[in-house]
Amino acid sequence: MSQTVTGIPRRIDQLLAQRAKTLSFEFFPPKGDKAQILFDACVEQVAELGPDFLSMTYGAGGSTRAGSLAALQKMRALAPRPALLAHLTCVGSTRAEMAGLLDEWSAAGIENVLALRGDPPRGSGAFAPVPGGYAYADELIAAVRSDGRFAISCAAFPEGHPEAASRESDWQRLAGKFAAGACLGITQAFLDATDYLAMRRWLDAQGHTGSRIVPSILPVASWPWLLNFKQRFCPNLGLPERWRTVLEPLAGDALASRAAGISLTIDLARDLLAAGAPGLHLYTLNKPMAVAEVVTALRRERLL
Ligand SMILES: Cc1cc2nc3c(=O)[nH]c(=O)nc-3n(C[C@H](O)[C@H](O)[C@H](O)COP(=O)(O)OP(=O)(O)OC[C@H]3O[C@@H](n4cnc5c(N)ncnc54)[C@H](O)[C@@H]3O)c2cc1C
């Protein structure tokens, strides 16, 4: 078993066998010297919260492929204890190129992959695989599984994927990703716990009770910030009336907006954990303060 010096497994499938709940944080590769300094400080501060794993996004079109690996390596140097999870998409790569990438990442000590289809670069239309590439995440998952060197996670969409005919048809695809070899699902951001619980109930009713899915938590800074996030990264994101009622009137007051946004974020995370979610995956956006506040509040309540 691959372990850190403290005996904690570095493979997420082995970690899950030991933990009823996991705590994890997501980062993106920094660009430029100033961003690198902030990234390094964020990794160090977040590591003090004792996460089980840290994840690193992977840019569309392979543009930040080298950046992802360099950031993962820096992360390992700064935070030796948690497992690392490398996001990986099918965008712009043939199967042979993906196999080469897995060799490179394995040689760099990466043991966990979040296997994704990915999205085409903005404005370039619908996703289409390159000739000789993978069309869907389940194909990549099956390939990584037969490679055998990585524990595999997959994406889950409590509100349904934007391209799916219905959320149930997308959840059926999610079940297919577990069948193909994923040991963990990590959700897209969402703001209404009932979406996650509906997905969980649907999977259970279909007999997929063992599929472990950890909700992603987005610490929200203000109403305009949330609208911008939805427009840029998450077009399907539902905006519950309660969030609008609380945040919209505070839009001109950054401090009050932030306090209210964090409070709503903690409420959402609390509801999810209280309903049995197997941990949390927090978006850091490469800033430590908001995620630290959320985790500290939930630990005070002994929910994490
Ligand atoms: C936790 C998380 C992390 C992410 N990180 C990144 C990142 O680092 N970089 C990045 O570029 N993107 C990232 N994304 C975004 C992701 O790449 C997009 O949402 C993408 O559109 C879908 O990826 P997927 O792996 O879910 O695709 P798939 O599972 O392939 O699904 C894509 C669509 O096809 C349908 N479908 C799935 N399988 C089949 C099948 N066999 N036959 C027919 N239809 C099918 C699905 O219902 C869905 O509508 C992330 C998403 C999540 C939730």
The ligand as an SDF file (V2000), in Angstrom:
LIG
                    3D

 53 58  0  0  0  0  0  0  0  0999 V2000
  -15.6790   17.9840   -9.6450 C   0  0  0  0  0  0  0  0  0  0  0  0
  -15.4750   18.5050  -11.0550 C   0  0  0  0  0  0  0  0  0  0  0  0
  -14.1910   18.8900  -11.4680 C   0  0  0  0  0  0  0  0  0  0  0  0
  -13.9850   19.3640  -12.7660 C   0  0  0  0  0  0  0  0  0  0  0  0
  -12.7050   19.7300  -13.1450 N   0  0  0  0  0  0  0  0  0  0  0  0
  -12.4760   20.1260  -14.4210 C   0  0  0  0  0  0  0  0  0  0  0  0
  -11.1520   20.4280  -14.8550 C   0  0  0  0  0  0  0  0  0  0  0  0
  -10.1990   20.3540  -14.0830 O   0  0  0  0  0  0  0  0  0  0  0  0
  -10.9670   20.8130  -16.1490 N   0  0  0  0  0  0  0  0  0  0  0  0
  -12.0240   20.9030  -17.0320 C   0  0  0  0  0  0  0  0  0  0  0  0
  -11.8010   21.2500  -18.2050 O   0  0  0  0  0  0  0  0  0  0  0  0
  -13.2920   20.6050  -16.6450 N   0  0  0  0  0  0  0  0  0  0  0  0
  -13.5490   20.2250  -15.3640 C   0  0  0  0  0  0  0  0  0  0  0  0
  -14.8220   19.9180  -14.9650 N   0  0  0  0  0  0  0  0  0  0  0  0
  -15.9310   20.1380  -15.9040 C   0  0  0  0  0  0  0  0  0  0  0  0
  -16.2370   18.9120  -16.7940 C   0  0  0  0  0  0  0  0  0  0  0  0
  -15.1320   18.6200  -17.6120 O   0  0  0  0  0  0  0  0  0  0  0  0
  -17.4650   19.2800  -17.6410 C   0  0  0  0  0  0  0  0  0  0  0  0
  -18.5870   19.4650  -16.8140 O   0  0  0  0  0  0  0  0  0  0  0  0
  -17.7800   18.3350  -18.7800 C   0  0  0  0  0  0  0  0  0  0  0  0
  -18.7770   18.9730  -19.6060 O   0  0  0  0  0  0  0  0  0  0  0  0
  -18.3770   17.0070  -18.3550 C   0  0  0  0  0  0  0  0  0  0  0  0
  -17.4190   16.1650  -17.9040 O   0  0  0  0  0  0  0  0  0  0  0  0
  -17.8060   14.6700  -17.4220 P   0  0  0  0  0  0  0  0  0  0  0  0
  -16.5720   14.0200  -17.0320 O   0  0  0  0  0  0  0  0  0  0  0  0
  -18.9430   14.6860  -16.4820 O   0  0  0  0  0  0  0  0  0  0  0  0
  -18.3360   14.0900  -18.8440 O   0  0  0  0  0  0  0  0  0  0  0  0
  -19.2200   12.8340  -19.2120 P   0  0  0  0  0  0  0  0  0  0  0  0
  -19.4520   11.9420  -18.0470 O   0  0  0  0  0  0  0  0  0  0  0  0
  -18.6250   12.2360  -20.4410 O   0  0  0  0  0  0  0  0  0  0  0  0
  -20.6270   13.5180  -19.5720 O   0  0  0  0  0  0  0  0  0  0  0  0
  -20.7470   14.5160  -20.5760 C   0  0  0  0  0  0  0  0  0  0  0  0
  -22.1850   14.4800  -21.1400 C   0  0  0  0  0  0  0  0  0  0  0  0
  -22.3720   13.2770  -21.9020 O   0  0  0  0  0  0  0  0  0  0  0  0
  -23.3650   12.4430  -21.3080 C   0  0  0  0  0  0  0  0  0  0  0  0
  -22.7790   11.0790  -21.3240 N   0  0  0  0  0  0  0  0  0  0  0  0
  -21.8820   10.5610  -20.4490 C   0  0  0  0  0  0  0  0  0  0  0  0
  -21.5130    9.3220  -20.8280 N   0  0  0  0  0  0  0  0  0  0  0  0
  -22.1640    9.0610  -21.9880 C   0  0  0  0  0  0  0  0  0  0  0  0
  -22.2010    7.9630  -22.8770 C   0  0  0  0  0  0  0  0  0  0  0  0
  -21.4520    6.8550  -22.6400 N   0  0  0  0  0  0  0  0  0  0  0  0
  -22.9900    8.0380  -23.9980 N   0  0  0  0  0  0  0  0  0  0  0  0
  -23.7380    9.1390  -24.2440 C   0  0  0  0  0  0  0  0  0  0  0  0
  -23.7650   10.2190  -23.4140 N   0  0  0  0  0  0  0  0  0  0  0  0
  -22.9810   10.1830  -22.3010 C   0  0  0  0  0  0  0  0  0  0  0  0
  -23.5860   12.9710  -19.9030 C   0  0  0  0  0  0  0  0  0  0  0  0
  -24.9280   12.7610  -19.4560 O   0  0  0  0  0  0  0  0  0  0  0  0
  -23.2700   14.4420  -20.0690 C   0  0  0  0  0  0  0  0  0  0  0  0
  -24.3820   15.1510  -20.5600 O   0  0  0  0  0  0  0  0  0  0  0  0
  -15.0810   19.4590  -13.6790 C   0  0  0  0  0  0  0  0  0  0  0  0
  -16.3700   19.0830  -13.2550 C   0  0  0  0  0  0  0  0  0  0  0  0
  -16.5680   18.6040  -11.9650 C   0  0  0  0  0  0  0  0  0  0  0  0
  -17.9520   18.2070  -11.5120 C   0  0  0  0  0  0  0  0  0  0  0  0
  1  2  1  0
  2  3  1  0
  2 52  2  0
  3  4  2  0
  4  5  1  0
  4 50  1  0
  5  6  2  0
  6  7  1  0
  6 13  1  0
  7  8  2  0
  7  9  1  0
  9 10  1  0
 10 11  2  0
 10 12  1  0
 12 13  2  0
 13 14  1  0
 14 15  1  0
 14 50  1  0
 15 16  1  0
 16 17  1  0
 16 18  1  0
 18 19  1  0
 18 20  1  0
 20 21  1  0
 20 22  1  0
 22 23  1  0
 23 24  1  0
 24 25  2  0
 24 26  1  0
 24 27  1  0
 27 28  1  0
 28 29  2  0
 28 30  1  0
 28 31  1  0
 31 32  1  0
 32 33  1  0
 33 34  1  0
 33 48  1  0
 34 35  1  0
 35 36  1  0
 35 46  1  0
 36 37  1  0
 36 45  1  0
 37 38  2  0
 38 39  1  0
 39 40  1  0
 39 45  2  0
 40 41  1  0
 40 42  2  0
 42 43  1  0
 43 44  2  0
 44 45  1  0
 46 47  1  0
 46 48  1  0
 48 49  1  0
 50 51  2  0
 51 52  1  0
 52 53  1  0
M  END
$$$$
